[in-house]
Amino acid sequence: MKFYNVSDMGRFMDAVRSCEGAVCARSSEGQWIDLKGLAEQAGKLQGLGLSLGALRQGELEVVAERRSDAGKLIHFMTQAARSVA
């Protein structure tokens, strides 16, 4: 699934941490990054070429291992969209 313009990175990482299975994102270079591991160490995002600014203003391709986790992430985005509107 693709996420666009993630404005609240802290809440997004909280949603990722709440997932039970693996959650990965594809970097702009095409490599897969373990978001769940990064959520535990959020400061490493920039060191791996996944800048917070790019996530806030661009798109992020995310894959959740479990369907229930995908639902949590979709719920996060729908709640974030409602708070912006």
C-alpha positions as CSV (number, residue, x, y, z in Angstrom):
1,M,0.0,0.0,0.0
2,K,1.2,3.6,-0.6
3,F,1.1,6.3,2.0
4,Y,1.3,10.0,0.9
5,N,2.4,13.0,2.9
6,V,2.8,11.4,6.3
7,S,2.6,14.6,8.5
8,D,2.8,13.0,11.9
9,M,5.8,10.8,11.8
10,G,5.6,10.0,15.6
11,R,2.0,8.7,15.3
12,F,2.9,6.8,12.2
13,M,5.8,5.1,14.0
14,D,3.5,4.4,16.9
15,A,1.1,2.7,14.5
16,V,4.0,0.6,13.1
17,R,5.1,-0.4,16.6
18,S,1.6,-1.6,17.4
19,C,1.8,-4.1,14.5
20,E,2.3,-7.8,15.4
21,G,4.1,-8.8,12.2
22,A,6.8,-7.3,10.0
23,V,6.2,-3.9,8.4
24,C,8.6,-2.9,5.6
25,A,9.0,0.1,3.3
26,R,10.8,0.5,0.0
27,S,13.4,3.2,-0.1
28,S,13.8,5.6,-3.1
29,E,16.7,3.3,-4.1
30,G,14.4,0.3,-4.2
31,Q,15.8,-1.5,-1.1
32,W,13.4,-2.8,1.5
33,I,13.7,-1.4,5.0
34,D,12.3,-2.9,8.2
35,L,10.1,-0.2,9.5
36,K,9.2,-2.0,12.7
37,G,12.8,-2.3,13.7
38,L,13.3,1.4,12.8
39,A,10.2,2.4,14.8
40,E,12.1,1.1,17.8
41,Q,15.1,3.2,16.8
42,A,13.5,6.1,14.9
43,G,16.6,8.2,14.9
44,K,18.2,5.8,12.3
45,L,15.7,6.8,9.6
46,Q,17.8,9.5,8.2
47,G,21.0,7.4,8.3
48,L,19.4,4.8,6.0
49,G,18.4,7.3,3.3
50,L,14.7,7.4,4.4
51,S,14.5,11.0,5.4
52,L,11.6,12.3,7.5
53,G,11.1,15.2,5.1
54,A,10.7,12.9,2.1
55,L,8.2,10.8,4.0
56,R,6.2,13.8,4.9
57,Q,6.1,15.3,1.4
58,G,6.3,12.2,-0.8
59,E,5.0,8.7,-1.0
60,L,6.0,5.6,0.9
61,E,5.3,2.1,-0.3
62,V,4.6,-0.1,2.8
63,V,4.0,-3.8,3.1
64,A,2.6,-5.3,6.2
65,E,3.0,-9.0,6.8
66,R,-0.4,-9.5,8.5
67,R,-3.7,-8.3,7.2
68,S,-4.7,-7.0,10.6
69,D,-1.5,-4.9,10.7
70,A,-2.4,-3.4,7.3
71,G,-5.8,-2.5,8.7
72,K,-4.1,-0.7,11.6
73,L,-1.9,1.3,9.2
74,I,-4.9,2.2,7.0
75,H,-6.8,3.2,10.1
76,F,-3.9,5.5,11.0
77,M,-4.0,7.2,7.6
78,T,-7.8,7.7,7.6
79,Q,-7.6,9.2,11.1
80,A,-4.7,11.4,10.0
81,A,-6.7,12.6,6.9
82,R,-9.7,13.4,9.1
83,S,-7.5,15.6,11.4
84,V,-6.2,17.5,8.5
85,A,-9.6,18.1,6.9
